[in-house]
Amino acid sequence: MLRLELFVAPDIVDEVQAALVDVGGVRRVWSGPTTLGGAVMLSAEIDVDGADAAVDRLAAFGIDAEDVTLWRVPGIQPLGWRRQLRRVGDGAQAWAEIVGRAGENARLSGTYLVYMVAAGIIAGIGVVSGSAVLIVGAMALSPDLLPVVTIAIGIVERRGRLALGALGVLGVGLAAAALGALLATLLLLVTGRIPADLVLADTVIGEALTQIGPGSLVVAATAGVAGMLALERPGGAAVGVAISVTTIPAASYVGAALAMGRDDPAIGAVMVLLSNVAMLLAAGAITLAVQREVRRRRGSKRAGGDDSAARG
C-alpha cells in the first residue's frame, strides 16, 4: 500500500480531494493540519495500480513537486486477508516510484565505482583463467543495472539530461571495470601466475567476447527485456546479473587484453561491448514504454470501474 501526502492551497482543497476520490485504487482521502504558510495537508491511501493515475490528476493542479510525497508502507488487514491476497499488483512498484529514484542513479558515486572495480578484478581473473564461475560472480556483484534502467527511463520520458547523465555513469563504470581487470592481469603477470604468451582469444570464453554475433545480440536484447520487467518488483535488482552478462565480461576482457599488450583482441571486445550496450538499451527502452502504457491502461480501467472503492 502507498500513502500519499501533499500540501495544497486552501482554495483548491475541495477540488483536489474530489479529483483523488474519483481515481480508482484510492481508498481513503482526508485533510490534515494547516502549515504556517497556510497550505493544507491532504493524505490518501492508494493501491499501487492507482498511484500513477493519482499523480497524473495532481499534475493538472500545478502543485509543486516538492509538495507531493508517496510513501510505501507495509499493511496488515487481519479481517480482509482473502481480499488482500487477490489484490492485483500487490508488491509491484508504481511508475512514480521508479522515476523518482532514477535521478539518484544518474549521479556517479564512490560506492558504485568500488563495486564496478571489484567486479572488473574478479571478471578479469576469470577471463585470463577461463573460469566461468568467477565471471558469473562478478556479474552478480556489478551494479550496472541501475544506470541502464535510468537511461531507458530517460529515453521513454524524453528527459535527455537524465539519460545522458546515466550514460556517463555507465561509461565510467565500465571503464572502471576494465581498469580493475587490467590491474588484476598485470598482478598475475608480475607474480608469474599466468604465462606472458597467453592468448586470450584461445581461452574457453575468449572467442565469444571478441566477435559480434547474433547470439550475443539476442542475449543483450533478452537481458534488456528482463531487466526492465524486474522493475515490477522491489527485489528485482537480482536480475541485474542478466544485464551484466552483456557488459562485465567484455569490459574485463578489454582490460585484460590491454594488460597483455595486444590491441586486436581489445578492439574486438570493445565492439562487442558497444553493440551489446546498444541492443540492451534499445530493448530496455521498448519494454519500458510498453510497461508504462500497460500501467496507464490498467489505471484507466480501474478509474472507470472501481470508483466505489474510494472514500472521502
Sequence and secondary structure as in RCSB ss.txt:
>XXXX:A:sequence
MLRLELFVAPDIVDEVQAALVDVGGVRRVWSGPTTLGGAVMLSAEIDVDGADAAVDRLAAFGIDAEDVTLWRVPG
IQPLGWRRQLRRVGDGAQAWAEIVGRAGENARLSGTYLVYMVAAGIIAGIGVVSGSAVLIVGAMALSPDLLPVVT
IAIGIVERRGRLALGALGVLGVGLAAAALGALLATLLLLVTGRIPADLVLADTVIGEALTQIGPGSLVVAATAGV
AGMLALERPGGAAVGVAISVTTIPAASYVGAALAMGRDDPAIGAVMVLLSNVAMLLAAGAITLAVQREVRRRRGS
KRAGGDDSAARG
>XXXX:A:secstr
 EEEEEEE GGGHHHHHHHHHTSTTEEEEEEEEE TTS EEEEEEE HHHHHHHHHHHHTTT  GGGEEEEE   
  TT HHHHHT TTTT   HHHHHHHHHHHTS  HHHHHHHHHHHHHHHHHHHHT HHHHHHHHHH  THHHHHH
HHHHHHHT HHHHHHHHHHHHHHHHHHHHHHHHHHHHHHHTTSS TT  GGGSTTTGGGTS  HHHHHHHHHHHH
HHHHGGGSTTGGGGHHHHHTTTHHHHHHHHHHHHHT HHHHHHHHHHHHHHHHHHHHHHHHHHHHHHHHHHHHHH
HHHHH GGG   
